[in-house]
Structure formats: C-alpha cells, structure tokens
C-alpha cells in the first residue's frame, strides 16, 4: 500500500482562520469542469494560489511532514465544492508528493465530503479521510483519489488547499 499520512492539528487556529477568511473573498473566478473515465462532467471552483504569501509561508511547515528533503513547489491551488458536488478520480500529475489542507471551522461525520484514495486496478479503497479542520494529508501524487460529495446535512462549501511538490 502506498503512503498516505494524516496530521491532525497541523494548522494553528489562527492559520486556519486566516486561510478560511481568504477563501471567502473573490478568489474563485468561474468554474472548472473535470471529466472522468465515464464521461460525466463535474463542476467545481478552483483558484490558483501559487503567488499568494499566505499559502507560500506555510511551505517550511509543510516541509517538516514531506518524506523528502529536497523539493520544489510545482503548484498550489484551492478547490471549492458546493454542497453535493464532488470531483472525479484522478492523480496529481507533474509532481511526486501532494499535500491537502482542510481549513473549515468544524466538520461532522454526517456531512460526508471525504477524500477517498483508491487502488483502481482492484477497485479497492485504500483510505477514506474526512476533511477535519486543521488536518493535513500527505501522499504520493500518483495515488488515485477524489473528493466525495457532501451529504444533504451540509449546505456550505467544502474547501481544500492543495500543494504539489516535486523531488529534486
């Protein structure tokens, strides 16, 4: 099984709040559509964060949980799924390690919205991770994964911050 590591309480409350407040601003311009293997299109919001100091200043902290010493940032972005929407199964191409950060104030198991990691050839779920506030997830970028939809109990927006790193 590939490495998928979870770090709870990774963000401080202040870091989480600052990120969450930033995501409430006008950073998402338009929608993005992903097309999975079955041809269904999923619409979500995406914002490029590559040049935003708020997210770049977290890289030294993230470096402490990366399984590599020498790396460079390929890209950083935010995804926003409206209630009930989700992504298609995919890999994070162009890098070696991905990091997800969940900036919500709170999350309940009844809300769903898990990030699911798959072994696609065996149709097996490797791991299911709820978007718990202040949580970080580090994994090999070649692991297939997707965001599951939130349930009808959740009427907000599911945010995730994504970092993609490449080994040097």
Secondary structure as GFF3:
##gff-version 3
##sequence-region A 1 168
A	DSSP	beta_strand	4	7	.	.	.	ID=ss1
A	DSSP	alpha_helix	13	23	.	.	.	ID=ss2
A	DSSP	beta_strand	32	35	.	.	.	ID=ss3
A	DSSP	beta_strand	41	48	.	.	.	ID=ss4
A	DSSP	alpha_helix	53	56	.	.	.	ID=ss5
A	DSSP	alpha_helix	59	63	.	.	.	ID=ss6
A	DSSP	beta_strand	71	82	.	.	.	ID=ss7
A	DSSP	beta_strand	97	102	.	.	.	ID=ss8
A	DSSP	three_ten_helix	109	111	.	.	.	ID=ss9
A	DSSP	beta_strand	115	119	.	.	.	ID=ss10
A	DSSP	beta_strand	124	129	.	.	.	ID=ss11
A	DSSP	beta_strand	135	140	.	.	.	ID=ss12
A	DSSP	beta_strand	144	147	.	.	.	ID=ss13
A	DSSP	beta_strand	157	167	.	.	.	ID=ss14
###
